Amino acid sequence: MAETDKDGQDIVLEARDVTRTFMISAGFLRGKRPLHAVNGVNLKVPRGEVLGLVGESGCGKSTMAKMLLGLLPPSSGELFVDNVPTSRMERLEMARKVQPIFQDPYSSLNPRKTIGDIIALPVRVQGNADETALRRQVEEIMELVGLPRRLYRNYPNQLSGGQRQRVAVARALINKPEVVICDEPTSALDVSVQSQILNLLQDLRAELNLTYIVISHNLAVVEHMATRVAVMYLGRLVEVAETDRLFENPQHPYTKALLDSVLTPDPNLGVPDSSLGVTYPNPVDPPSGCTFHPRCADCMDHCSQSAPRTIATETGYVECHLYDDNQGRGRAAS
Ligand code: SF4
């Protein structure tokens, strides 16, 4: 049964202070050191939302996705799906409620299975395999995602890239999940079919009241799909805001630099002016204080000494001393 939080929202997914630590070899005779791939993430995702999760490679997006899919337990903190801690959920129940759509529809589909078998697999795994009803169910979902029924007995290599991604979408949705983790859902596709898949995902979300987590380094995809965006840096969510607000008026210097780094389609505008010049820090040995400080154009003296706290903004929050009345310049988050 759906429960609402104190703001009356129906929260389908929640992360409470979630951390995932890996022990990494520090070199010959130096033992192991902790790498906090995800570090103290707090997040509530209301039902029906499309949350974009953005950040550079290595920021913790993939680790977060694996935890959301139940493939990796948090080292500390707790994840909840429909208010149930995932640590108390059976693997099959978790798989029914949270499903992935991966970026490469070719490698994520078994080449030896027919399209019908691939789409039916999640139902069979759950043990609900009345074959006549299942065939009908598969054909219905194929129709819903725009796949002709005649492809039922075909194999993945007989389909186009766009059709294969539609198979992946059908497989993800056949058990009517609560949440779909879309991990770079179009990055392996031709530009010509990317918008078709994005529009399909949008239509299905509205029709089936799905909740999406869209993980992407492509800000255009996130701007197109997401209702809210979470920006991740070195395992922390440094800014969360509604999509329009984030793209029009980014608050965190890292978000600003990410947006500045997007290539423009106009060749006359040249290479974008990004302030992300310094390379991404080694996550095993993160910078002190605000971990973004070596790359930050607005860095202040105390930024390297103390980590910023979380400051509420109009549609979310930001972690940056610029908005901290006690330590920064007291510039209010607008
Ligand atoms: Fe830059 Fe300081 Fe804000 Fe970090 S806390 S993002 S270093 S201004």
Boltz pocket constraint, residues with backbone or C-beta under 6 A from the ligand:
constraints:
  - pocket:
      binder: B
      contacts: [[A, 252], [A, 253], [A, 254], [A, 290], [A, 291], [A, 292], [A, 293], [A, 294], [A, 296], [A, 297], [A, 298], [A, 299], [A, 300], [A, 303], [A, 306], [A, 308], [A, 319], [A, 320], [A, 321], [A, 322]]
      max_distance: 6.0
